[in-house]
């Protein structure tokens, strides 16, 4: 769903963070070429340009930091090739599923400057279809690109800059509501089994907002430099992450055919007499700050 994409939780050995606090509070640390990715909203990076994914089971906080209580995950980028090379992979499926992955690699100056550009386009129309509005929910559109450069000014010197950018959109989630069946209950109470006719599912639509779902932008840059000598190896790793997420917190949805029971209001009993049963079309509002 759209929410799950932006609060991703990695689980190793059955442990996960359930505090609902800071986005940086997680039990599994995630790295890109050894550079820490601090926000759980960006844990599921695009795999274009990735050579392998390393997983270490914890606890390994002594090696990988305070958020590696149960383990660590490291995405390792692939190096550009010295000769021209290109790949393209296409995947299709139901629910509008389409994935295109490709990369181009080669040497701008042989044995001196090699470059690789990789990109991924991942689209899913949605896993839930609203028959009332005709819209789809729980879908996504992910686009990411990665540029990897390997510069070797000397046989014992390697400088590897990596740039990653991902822009993702997630459609609104599917929402389910049901009608109250308890005479003295609260507005969300339910007594006994929930009849299928009393359940309404719909696509959450933004209320008084131009947004269409959740969005996520991830920018990552790092430089890995190594110098080998008879005295040993000197290495330096510098990195930067910028992660922005936007989430709908006020939305509405229309449900057709919600069952209701209408009572006559008595002097001491708001549910007096025999009720009249029927169905109604409802508009439900959710969110923060109230309505104007």
PAZAPA-4460 file (N, C-alpha, C; in steps of 0.05 Angstrom, whole numbers, plus 32768, in hexadecimal, padded with zeros to 4 digits):
% residues 292
    n_x    n_y    n_z   ca_x   ca_y   ca_z    c_x    c_y    c_z   seq   type   mol
   8011   7FE8   8000   8000   8000   8000   8011   8019   8000     1      X     A
   8005   8030   7FFD   8014   8049   7FFD   8021   804E   8017     2      X     A
   8014   8047   802D   8020   804C   8047   8038   803A   804B     3      X     A
   8035   8020   8044   804A   800D   8049   8064   8015   803A     4      X     A
   8061   8021   8022   8079   8029   8013   8089   803E   8021     5      X     A
   807C   804F   8031   808B   8065   803E   8092   8060   805B     6      X     A
   8089   8049   8066   8092   8042   8081   809C   8025   8081     7      X     A
   80AD   8020   806D   80B8   8005   806A   80C7   7FFC   8083     8      X     A
   80C2   7FE3   808B   80D1   7FD7   80A1   80DE   7FBD   8098     9      X     A
   80F8   7FBB   809D   8107   7FA3   8098   8106   7F92   80B1    10      X     A
   8101   7F78   80AE   80FF   7F66   80C5   8114   7F50   80C2    11      X     A
   8125   7F4E   80D6   8139   7F38   80D7   8136   7F2B   80F2    12      X     A
   8134   7F11   80F2   8131   7F01   810A   8117   7F08   8119    13      X     A
   8103   7F10   810A   80E9   7F15   8115   80E6   7F2F   8125    14      X     A
   80FA   7F41   8124   80F8   7F59   8134   80F5   7F71   8121    15      X     A
   80E2   7F83   8128   80DE   7F9B   8119   80D6   7FB2   812C    16      X     A
   80DA   7FCA   8123   80D3   7FE1   8133   80B5   7FE7   8131    17      X     A
   80A8   7FE9   8148   808B   7FEE   8149   8085   8008   8158    18      X     A
   8099   8018   815E   8095   802F   816E   8085   8045   8160    19      X     A
   8087   8045   8145   8079   805A   8136   8085   8076   813A    20      X     A
   809E   8076   8143   80AB   8090   8149   80BB   809A   8131    21      X     A
   80D4   80A2   8136   80E4   80AE   8121   80E8   809A   8109    22      X     A
   80EA   80A6   80F1   80EF   8095   80DA   810A   8088   80DC    23      X     A
   811C   8093   80EC   8137   8087   80EE   8138   8070   8102    24      X     A
   8122   806C   8111   8122   8056   8124   811B   803C   8117    25      X     A
   812F   802C   8112   812B   8012   8105   813F   7FFF   8111    26      X     A
   813A   7FE5   810E   814B   7FD1   811A   815F   7FC6   8106    27      X     A
   815C   7FCD   80EC   816E   7FC3   80D7   817A   7FDC   80C9    28      X     A
   8194   7FDE   80C9   81A1   7FF5   80BB   81A4   7FEE   809E    29      X     A
   81A0   8003   808D   81A2   7FFF   8070   81B7   8012   8065    30      X     A
   81C8   8008   8053   81DE   8017   8047   81DE   8014   8029    31      X     A
   81E8   8028   801C   81ED   8028   7FFF   820B   802B   7FFC    32      X     A
   8219   8016   7FF4   8237   8016   7FF3   8243   801F   800D    33      X     A
   8237   8017   8023   8242   801D   803D   8239   8038   8048    34      X     A
   822A   8048   8039   821F   8062   8043   8204   805D   804F    35      X     A
   8200   8066   8068   81E7   8060   8077   81D0   806F   806B    36      X     A
   81BA   8061   8066   81A0   806D   805E   818F   8070   8077    37      X     A
   818B   8089   8080   8181   808D   809B   8163   808C   809D    38      X     A
   8154   808D   8087   8137   808F   8088   812A   8076   807E    39      X     A
   8118   806B   808E   810B   8052   8087   80FA   8054   806E    40      X     A
   80F2   806D   8066   80E3   8071   804E   80F2   806A   8035    41      X     A
   810D   8068   8037   811D   8063   801F   812C   8048   8020    42      X     A
   8121   8036   802F   812F   801C   8032   812D   800B   8019    43      X     A
   8117   800D   800A   8113   7FFD   7FF2   811D   800C   7FDA    44      X     A
   8137   8010   7FD8   8143   801E   7FC1   813F   800F   7FA7    45      X     A
   813F   801D   7F91   813E   800F   7F77   8157   7FFF   7F73    46      X     A
   8154   7FE8   7F65   816A   7FD6   7F62   8179   7FDA   7F48    47      X     A
   8173   7FEE   7F38   8182   7FF3   7F20   819E   7FFD   7F28    48      X     A
   81B2   7FF0   7F1D   81CE   7FF6   7F23   81D9   7FE9   7F3C    49      X     A
   81C9   7FD7   7F48   81D2   7FC9   7F60   81DD   7FAE   7F58    50      X     A
   81F5   7FA8   7F62   8201   7F8E   7F5C   81F7   7F78   7F6E    51      X     A
   81F5   7F7E   7F88   81EC   7F6A   7F9B   81E2   7F78   7FB4    52      X     A
   81D3   7F69   7FC5   81CA   7F73   7FDE   81D4   7F61   7FF4    53      X     A
   81E4   7F6D   8007   81F0   7F5D   801C   81DF   7F60   8035    54      X     A
   81DA   7F4A   8043   81C9   7F4A   805B   81D9   7F3D   8072    55      X     A
   81DC   7F4B   8088   81EA   7F41   80A0   81D6   7F3F   80B6    56      X     A
   81D3   7F27   80C2   81C1   7F24   80D9   81CF   7F2D   80F2    57      X     A
   81BF   7F3B   8103   81CA   7F48   811B   81C9   7F37   8133    58      X     A
   81CD   7F44   814A   81D2   7F61   814E   81EF   7F69   8145    59      X     A
   81F0   7F7F   8136   820A   7F88   812C   820D   7FA6   8130    60      X     A
   8202   7FB1   8145   8203   7FCE   814A   8220   7FD7   814E    61      X     A
   8231   7FC6   8158   824D   7FCD   815D   825B   7FD3   8143    62      X     A
   8252   7FC7   812D   825F   7FCA   8113   8251   7FDE   8101    63      X     A
   8236   7FDF   8102   8227   7FEE   80EF   8216   8004   80FB    64      X     A
   8218   8009   8115   820A   8020   8121   81F2   8017   8132    65      X     A
   81E6   802B   813F   81D1   8026   8153   81B8   801A   8147    66      X     A
   81B2   801D   812E   819A   8013   8122   819E   7FF7   8115    67      X     A
   81B3   7FE9   811C   81B8   7FCF   8111   81B5   7FB9   8127    68      X     A
   81A0   7FBD   8137   819C   7FAA   814E   8197   7F8E   8144    69      X     A
   8188   7F8B   812E   8182   7F70   8124   8191   7F6A   810A    70      X     A
   819E   7F7D   80FE   81AD   7F77   80E6   81B3   7F90   80D5    71      X     A
   81BE   7F8B   80BD   81C5   7FA0   80AB   81C2   7F97   808E    72      X     A
   81BB   7FAA   807C   81B8   7FA4   8060   81C8   7FB8   8050    73      X     A
   81D8   7FAF   803E   81E9   7FC0   802E   81E5   7FBB   8010    74      X     A
   81DB   7FD0   8002   81D8   7FCF   7FE5   81F4   7FD6   7FD9    75      X     A
   81FE   7FC4   7FC8   8218   7FC8   7FBC   8214   7FCE   7F9E    76      X     A
   821E   7FE5   7F95   821B   7FED   7F79   822F   7FDF   7F68    77      X     A
   8228   7FDA   7F4F   823A   7FCD   7F3C   824C   7FE2   7F2E    78      X     A
   8264   7FDA   7F27   8277   7FEC   7F1A   8272   7FED   7EFC    79      X     A
   8278   8003   7EEF   8276   8005   7ED2   828A   7FF2   7EC5    80      X     A
   8284   7FEA   7EAD   8296   7FD9   7E9E   82A9   7FE9   7E8C    81      X     A
   82BF   7FDC   7E85   82D3   7FEA   7E74   82CB   7FEA   7E57    82      X     A
   82BA   7FD7   7E50   82AF   7FD6   7E34   8291   7FDD   7E35    83      X     A
   8287   7FE6   7E1E   826B   7FED   7E1D   8259   7FD6   7E23    84      X     A
   8245   7FDA   7E34   8232   7FC5   7E3C   8217   7FD2   7E42    85      X     A
   8202   7FC5   7E39   81E6   7FCE   7E3E   81D4   7FB7   7E45    86      X     A
   81C1   7FBC   7E57   81AD   7FA8   7E5F   8192   7FB5   7E60    87      X     A
   817D   7FA5   7E5A   8162   7FAE   7E5C   8150   7F96   7E63    88      X     A
   8140   7F9A   7E78   812E   7F84   7E81   8112   7F90   7E85    89      X     A
   80FE   7F82   7E7A   80E2   7F8B   7E7C   80D2   7F76   7E8A    90      X     A
   80C0   7F7E   7E9C   80AF   7F6C   7EAB   8092   7F77   7EAA    91      X     A
   807F   7F65   7EA5   8063   7F6D   7EA4   8052   7F5A   7EB4    92      X     A
   803B   7F63   7EBD   8028   7F52   7ECC   800D   7F5F   7ECE    93      X     A
   7FFB   7F52   7EDE   7FE1   7F5D   7EE1   7FE1   7F75   7EF4    94      X     A
   7FCA   7F82   7EF8   7FC8   7F9A   7F08   7FD8   7FB1   7EFC    95      X     A
   7FDD   7FB0   7EE2   7FED   7FC4   7ED5   800A   7FC4   7EDB    96      X     A
   8014   7FAD   7EE4   8030   7FAB   7EED   8043   7FAD   7ED5    97      X     A
   8057   7FBF   7ED6   806B   7FC2   7EC2   8085   7FCC   7ECE    98      X     A
   809B   7FBE   7EC8   80B5   7FC6   7ED3   80C9   7FC6   7EBB    99      X     A
   80D8   7FDC   7EB9   80EE   7FDE   7EA5   8107   7FE5   7EB4   100      X     A
   811C   7FD4   7EB0   8136   7FD9   7EBC   814B   7FD8   7EA6   101      X     A
   815D   7FEB   7EA7   8172   7FEC   7E93   818B   7FFB   7E9D   102      X     A
   81A1   7FF5   7E90   81BA   8003   7E96   81CC   8004   7E7E   103      X     A
   81DD   8019   7E7D   81F1   801C   7E68   820B   8021   7E76   104      X     A
   8220   8013   7E6E   823A   8015   7E7B   8250   8015   7E66   105      X     A
   8266   8023   7E6D   827D   8023   7E5B   8292   8037   7E65   106      X     A
   82A9   8037   7E56   82BF   8049   7E5E   82BF   8062   7E4C   107      X     A
   82BF   8079   7E59   82C3   8092   7E4A   82E0   8095   7E42   108      X     A
   82F2   808D   7E54   830E   808B   7E4F   8317   8070   7E5A   109      X     A
   831F   805E   7E49   8325   8042   7E51   8339   8042   7E68   110      X     A
   8333   8031   7E7C   8343   802D   7E94   8347   8047   7EA5   111      X     A
   833A   805C   7E9D   833C   8075   7EAD   8321   807E   7EB8   112      X     A
   830D   8080   7EA7   82F3   808A   7EAF   82DD   8079   7EA4   113      X     A
   82CF   806B   7EB5   82B9   8059   7EAE   829F   8064   7EBA   114      X     A
   8289   8061   7EAB   826F   806C   7EB3   8259   8057   7EAF   115      X     A
   8246   8057   7EC2   822F   8045   7EBF   8216   8055   7EC7   116      X     A
   8201   8054   7EB6   81E7   8060   7EBC   81D2   804A   7EBD   117      X     A
   81C4   8048   7ED3   81AF   8033   7ED6   8195   8040   7EDE   118      X     A
   817F   8036   7ED5   8165   8041   7EDD   814F   802C   7EDF   119      X     A
   813B   8032   7EEE   8124   801F   7EF2   810A   802F   7EF1   120      X     A
   80F6   8024   7EE3   80DB   802E   7EE3   80C9   8018   7EEC   121      X     A
   80BB   801C   7F02   80AA   8007   7F0E   808E   8012   7F12   122      X     A
   807A   8006   7F05   805F   8010   7F06   804B   7FF9   7F0E   123      X     A
   8039   8000   7F20   8023   7FEE   7F27   800A   7FFF   7F29   124      X     A
   7FF6   7FF8   7F19   7FDD   8008   7F18   7FD0   8008   7F34   125      X     A
   7FCF   7FF1   7F40   7FC3   7FEE   7F5B   7FB8   7FD3   7F60   126      X     A
   7FB8   7FCB   7F79   7FAE   7FB0   7F81   7F91   7FB0   7F88   127      X     A
   7F84   7FC8   7F8A   7F68   7FCA   7F91   7F5A   7FDC   7F7E   128      X     A
   7F43   7FD4   7F74   7F33   7FE4   7F61   7F19   7FEC   7F6F   129      X     A
   7F14   8006   7F6F   7EFB   8010   7F7B   7EE5   8010   7F66   130      X     A
   7ED1   7FFF   7F69   7EBC   7FFE   7F54   7EAB   8017   7F54   131      X     A
   7EAB   8027   7F69   7E9A   803F   7F6A   7EA7   8056   7F5A   132      X     A
   7EC1   805B   7F61   7ECF   8072   7F54   7EDE   8069   7F3B   133      X     A
   7EE3   804F   7F38   7EF2   8044   7F22   7F10   8048   7F25   134      X     A
   7F19   8052   7F3C   7F36   8056   7F41   7F43   803E   7F4C   135      X     A
   7F5E   803E   7F4B   7F6E   8028   7F56   7F7E   8032   7F6D   136      X     A
   7F82   8022   7F81   7F91   8029   7F99   7FA8   8015   7F9D   137      X     A
   7FBA   801D   7FAF   7FD2   800D   7FB6   7FE4   8008   7F9F   138      X     A
   7FE6   801C   7F8D   7FF9   801A   7F76   8011   802C   7F7A   139      X     A
   8023   802B   7F67   803A   803C   7F69   8047   8041   7F4E   140      X     A
   8057   8056   7F4C   8067   805C   7F35   8083   8065   7F3F   141      X     A
   8097   8054   7F3B   80B2   8059   7F45   80C5   805E   7F2E   142      X     A
   80D5   8073   7F31   80E9   8079   7F1D   8103   807F   7F2B   143      X     A
   8118   8072   7F24   8132   8078   7F30   8149   8075   7F1C   144      X     A
   815E   8084   7F20   8175   8083   7F0F   818E   8083   7F20   145      X     A
   81A3   8075   7F17   81BC   8074   7F26   81D3   8078   7F12   146      X     A
   81E5   808A   7F1A   81FD   8090   7F0A   8215   8087   7F1B   147      X     A
   8226   8076   7F0F   823E   806C   7F1D   8256   8072   7F0B   148      X     A
   826A   807E   7F17   8283   8085   7F09   829A   8079   7F18   149      X     A
   82AD   806D   7F09   82C6   8063   7F15   82DD   8071   7F07   150      X     A
   82EC   8080   7F17   8303   8090   7F0D   831C   8084   7F19   151      X     A
   832F   807C   7F07   8348   8070   7F10   835F   8080   7F04   152      X     A
   8367   8096   7F11   837D   80A7   7F06   8398   8099   7F08   153      X     A
   839A   8085   7F1A   83B2   8075   7F1C   83AB   8058   7F22   154      X     A
   83BD   8046   7F1E   83B6   8029   7F21   83AF   8022   7F3E   155      X     A
   83B8   8032   7F51   83B2   802D   7F6D   839D   8040   7F79   156      X     A
   8391   8050   7F68   837D   8064   7F72   8362   805F   7F64   157      X     A
   834D   805D   7F74   8332   8059   7F6A   831F   806D   7F78   158      X     A
   8311   807C   7F68   82FD   808F   7F72   82E2   8088   7F65   159      X     A
   82CE   8082   7F76   82B4   8079   7F6C   829D   808B   7F77   160      X     A
   8294   809E   7F67   827C   80AE   7F6F   8263   809F   7F66   161      X     A
   824E   80A0   7F76   8234   8094   7F6F   821E   80A9   7F75   162      X     A
   820C   80AC   7F62   81F5   80BE   7F65   81DC   80AE   7F60   163      X     A
   81C9   80B0   7F73   81AF   80A1   7F71   8198   80B5   7F76   164      X     A
   8184   80B4   7F64   816C   80C4   7F68   8153   80B3   7F62   165      X     A
   8140   80B3   7F75   8127   80A5   7F71   810F   80B7   7F76   166      X     A
   80FC   80B6   7F65   80E3   80C5   7F68   80CC   80B2   7F66   167      X     A
   80BD   80AE   7F7C   80A8   809A   7F7D   808D   80A6   7F84   168      X     A
   8078   809D   7F77   805D   80A5   7F7E   804D   808C   7F86   169      X     A
   803D   808E   7F9A   802C   8078   7FA4   800F   8081   7FA4   170      X     A
   7FFE   8072   7F97   7FE2   8079   7F96   7FD5   8075   7FB1   171      X     A
   7FBE   8082   7FB5   7FB1   8081   7FCF   7FAA   8064   7FD7   172      X     A
   7FAA   805E   7FF1   7FA4   8043   7FF9   7F87   803C   7FF8   173      X     A
   7F80   8023   7FF8   7F65   801A   7FFA   7F5D   801C   8018   174      X     A
   7F44   8024   801D   7F3A   8028   8038   7F20   8019   803B   175      X     A
   7F1D   800C   8052   7F04   7FFD   8057   7EF6   8008   8070   176      X     A
   7EDC   800D   806E   7ECC   8015   8085   7EB4   8002   8087   177      X     A
   7EA9   8001   809F   7E91   7FF1   80A3   7E7D   8000   80B4   178      X     A
   7E64   7FF8   80B1   7E4E   8006   80C0   7E4C   7FFD   80DC   179      X     A
   7E44   800F   80EE   7E40   8008   810A   7E28   7FF5   810D   180      X     A
   7E2A   7FE2   811F   7E14   7FCF   8124   7E0B   7FCE   8141   181      X     A
   7E18   7FDD   8153   7E11   7FDD   816F   7E01   7FF6   8176   182      X     A
   7DEA   7FF2   8182   7DD8   8008   8188   7DE5   801D   819A   183      X     A
   7DF4   8014   81AE   7DFF   8027   81C1   7E1E   8029   81BE   184      X     A
   7E28   801F   81A8   7E45   8020   81A4   7E4E   803B   8199   185      X     A
   7E68   803D   8196   7E74   8055   818A   7E71   8053   816C   186      X     A
   7E7A   8067   815E   7E76   8068   8141   7E85   8053   8132   187      X     A
   7E9A   8047   813F   7EA9   8032   8131   7EA5   8017   813D   188      X     A
   7E90   8013   814D   7E8C   7FF9   815A   7E7E   7FE6   8148   189      X     A
   7E82   7FCC   814D   7E76   7FB7   813D   7E70   7FA0   814F   190      X     A
   7E57   7F97   814F   7E4E   7F80   815F   7E49   7F68   814D   191      X     A
   7E54   7F52   8153   7E50   7F3A   8143   7E60   7F3A   812A   192      X     A
   7E59   7F28   8118   7E67   7F26   80FE   7E61   7F3E   80ED   193      X     A
   7E75   7F46   80DD   7E72   7F5C   80CA   7E68   7F51   80B0   194      X     A
   7E50   7F59   80A9   7E45   7F50   808F   7E53   7F5D   8078   195      X     A
   7E56   7F4E   8062   7E64   7F58   804B   7E57   7F71   8040   196      X     A
   7E3C   7F73   8043   7E2E   7F8A   8039   7E34   7FA3   8049   197      X     A
   7E3E   7FA0   8061   7E44   7FB7   8073   7E60   7FC2   806F   198      X     A
   7E6F   7FB5   805E   7E8B   7FBD   805A   7E8D   7FCD   8040   199      X     A
   7E9A   7FE4   8042   7E9E   7FF4   802A   7EBC   7FFA   8027   200      X     A
   7EC6   7FF4   800F   7EE2   7FFA   8009   7EE4   800E   7FF3   201      X     A
   7EF7   8020   7FF5   7EF9   8035   7FE1   7F16   803F   7FE0   202      X     A
   7F1C   804F   7FCC   7F37   805C   7FCA   7F36   8076   7FD9   203      X     A
   7F49   8079   7FEB   7F4B   8092   7FFA   7F53   80A9   7FE7   204      X     A
   7F43   80BE   7FE6   7F48   80D4   7FD4   7F4F   80ED   7FE4   205      X     A
   7F62   80FD   7FDC   7F6B   8114   7FEB   7F53   8127   7FF0   206      X     A
   7F52   8132   8008   7F3E   8146   800E   7F4B   8161   800E   207      X     A
   7F3F   8174   7FFD   7F49   818F   7FFB   7F67   818F   7FF6   208      X     A
   7F71   817E   7FE5   7F8E   817C   7FE0   7F92   8174   7FC3   209      X     A
   7FA9   817D   7FB8   7FAF   8176   7F9C   7FBF   815D   7F9A   210      X     A
   7FC5   8150   7FB1   7FD6   8138   7FB1   7FC5   8120   7FA7   211      X     A
   7FD3   810C   7F9E   7FC5   80F4   7F94   7FCE   80DB   7FA4   212      X     A
   7FE0   80DE   7FB7   7FE9   80C7   7FC6   8003   80CF   7FD4   213      X     A
   8014   80BC   7FD9   802D   80C2   7FE7   8043   80C5   7FD2   214      X     A
   8057   80D6   7FD8   806E   80D9   7FC6   8087   80D6   7FD6   215      X     A
   809D   80CE   7FC9   80B7   80CB   7FD6   80CD   80D2   7FC2   216      X     A
   80DF   80E3   7FCB   80F6   80EA   7FBB   810F   80E4   7FCB   217      X     A
   8122   80D5   7FBF   813A   80CD   7FCC   8152   80D6   7FBB   218      X     A
   8164   80E5   7FC7   817D   80ED   7FBA   8194   80E3   7FCA   219      X     A
   81A6   80D5   7FBD   81BD   80CA   7FCB   81D6   80CE   7FBB   220      X     A
   81EB   80D8   7FC8   8205   80DC   7FBB   821B   80D1   7FCE   221      X     A
   822E   80C2   7FC3   8245   80BB   7FD4   825D   80B7   7FC2   222      X     A
   8275   80BA   7FCE   828E   80B7   7FC1   82A0   80A4   7FD1   223      X     A
   82A9   808F   7FC4   82BB   807C   7FD1   82D6   807D   7FC4   224      X     A
   82EA   8084   7FD3   8306   8087   7FC9   8318   8074   7FD7   225      X     A
   832A   8067   7FC7   833E   8054   7FD2   8359   8058   7FC6   226      X     A
   836D   8056   7FD7   8389   8058   7FCE   8398   8040   7FD9   227      X     A
   83A3   802F   7FC8   83B3   8018   7FD1   83D0   801E   7FCF   228      X     A
   83DF   8015   7FE3   83FC   8019   7FE3   840A   8002   7FF1   229      X     A
   8424   8002   7FF0   8433   7FEE   7FFE   8430   7FF0   801D   230      X     A
   8428   8008   8025   8424   800D   8042   8408   8005   804B   231      X     A
   83F6   7FFF   8038   83DB   7FF7   803F   83C7   8004   802D   232      X     A
   83AE   8007   8036   8399   8013   8027   838C   802A   8036   233      X     A
   8388   8040   8028   837A   8057   8033   835F   8059   8024   234      X     A
   8349   805B   8034   832E   805D   8027   831F   8073   8035   235      X     A
   830D   8080   8026   82FC   8095   8031   82E0   8092   8023   236      X     A
   82CB   8096   8034   82B0   8093   802A   82A0   80AB   8034   237      X     A
   8295   80BA   8021   8285   80D1   8028   8269   80CE   801B   238      X     A
   8254   80D4   802A   8239   80D0   801E   8225   80E5   8028   239      X     A
   8210   80E7   8019   81FA   80FB   801F   81E0   80EF   8016   240      X     A
   81CB   80F1   8027   81B0   80E9   8021   819D   8100   8025   241      X     A
   8189   8102   8013   8173   8115   8017   815A   8106   8010   242      X     A
   8148   8103   8023   8130   80F3   801F   8117   8104   8026   243      X     A
   8104   8106   8014   80EC   8116   8018   80D4   8104   8013   244      X     A
   80C1   8103   8026   80A8   80F5   8022   8091   8107   8028   245      X     A
   807B   8103   8019   8062   8112   801D   804B   80FE   801E   246      X     A
   803A   8100   8032   8025   80ED   8036   800B   80FB   803B   247      X     A
   7FF6   80F1   802E   7FDB   80FC   8033   7FD3   80F7   804F   248      X     A
   7FCA   810B   805E   7FBF   8107   8078   7FA2   8110   807B   249      X     A
   7F96   8119   8065   7F7A   8120   8064   7F6E   8115   804A   250      X     A
   7F5B   8104   804C   7F4F   80F8   8034   7F32   80F1   8038   251      X     A
   7F24   80EC   8023   7F08   80E4   8024   7F03   80CD   8012   252      X     A
   7EED   80C0   8016   7EE5   80AA   8004   7EC7   80A6   8004   253      X     A
   7EBC   809E   7FEE   7E9F   809A   7FEB   7E99   807D   7FEB   254      X     A
   7E86   8075   7FFC   7E7D   8059   7FFD   7E60   8057   7FF7   255      X     A
   7E59   8047   7FE3   7E3D   8043   7FDC   7E31   802B   7FE9   256      X     A
   7E19   802D   7FF4   7E0A   8016   7FFE   7E12   800E   801A   257      X     A
   7E17   8022   802C   7E1E   801B   8047   7E04   8016   8057   258      X     A
   7E04   7FFF   8065   7DEC   7FF8   8074   7DE8   800A   808D   259      X     A
   7DCF   8011   8093   7DCA   8021   80AB   7DB0   8018   80B8   260      X     A
   7DAD   801F   80D2   7D95   801A   80E1   7D8C   8035   80ED   261      X     A
   7D73   803E   80E7   7D68   8057   80EF   7D55   8053   8106   262      X     A
   7D5B   805F   811E   7D4A   805C   8135   7D3B   8076   813A   263      X     A
   7D24   8074   8148   7D16   808B   8151   7D22   8095   816B   264      X     A
   7D25   80AE   816F   7D32   80B9   8187   7D1E   80BA   819D   265      X     A
   7D23   80AD   81B4   7D12   80AD   81CB   7D1B   80C1   81DF   266      X     A
   7D0B   80C5   81F4   7D12   80D9   8209   7D2C   80D2   8217   267      X     A
   7D2F   80B8   821E   7D46   80AF   822D   7D56   809B   821E   268      X     A
   7D4F   8096   8205   7D5C   8082   81F6   7D5F   808B   81D9   269      X     A
   7D77   8091   81D0   7D7A   809A   81B4   7D75   8084   81A0   270      X     A
   7D72   806B   81A9   7D6E   8055   8197   7D54   8047   819F   271      X     A
   7D3E   8055   81A0   7D24   804A   81A8   7D15   803F   8190   272      X     A
   7D05   802B   8196   7CF4   8020   8181   7D02   800E   816E   273      X     A
   7CF3   8003   815B   7CFF   7FF2   8147   7D0C   8002   8131   274      X     A
   7D24   7FFB   8129   7D32   800B   8114   7D28   8006   80F8   275      X     A
   7D2D   8019   80E7   7D28   8015   80CB   7D43   8011   80BD   276      X     A
   7D46   7FFB   80AE   7D60   7FF5   80A2   7D61   7FFE   8085   277      X     A
   7D78   8004   807C   7D7C   800C   8060   7D99   800F   8059   278      X     A
   7D9F   801B   8042   7DBA   8021   803A   7DBD   803E   8032   279      X     A
   7DD5   8048   8034   7DD9   8064   802D   7DF5   8067   8020   280      X     A
   7DF8   807D   8011   7E12   8083   8005   7E20   8097   8018   281      X     A
   7E38   8090   8020   7E47   80A0   8034   7E61   80AB   8028   282      X     A
   7E68   80C2   8033   7E83   80CD   802E   7E91   80CF   8048   283      X     A
   7EA7   80C1   804A   7EB7   80BF   8063   7ECF   80D1   8061   284      X     A
   7ED5   80E1   8076   7EEC   80F2   8077   7EFF   80E9   808C   285      X     A
   7F19   80E9   8086   7F2D   80E0   8099   7F44   80F5   8098   286      X     A
   7F52   80F6   80AE   7F6A   8108   80AE   7F6D   8118   80C7   287      X     A
   7F7C   812E   80C5   7F83   813E   80DB   7F7A   815B   80D7   288      X     A
   7F74   8169   80EC   7F6E   8185   80EA   7F51   818C   80E6   289      X     A
   7F40   8177   80E1   7F24   817D   80DD   7F1E   8187   80C1   290      X     A
   7F05   818E   80BD   7EFB   8198   80A3   7EF2   81B4   80A6   291      X     A
   7EF3   81C3   8090   7EEA   81DF   808F   7ED1   81E1   807E   292      X     A
***
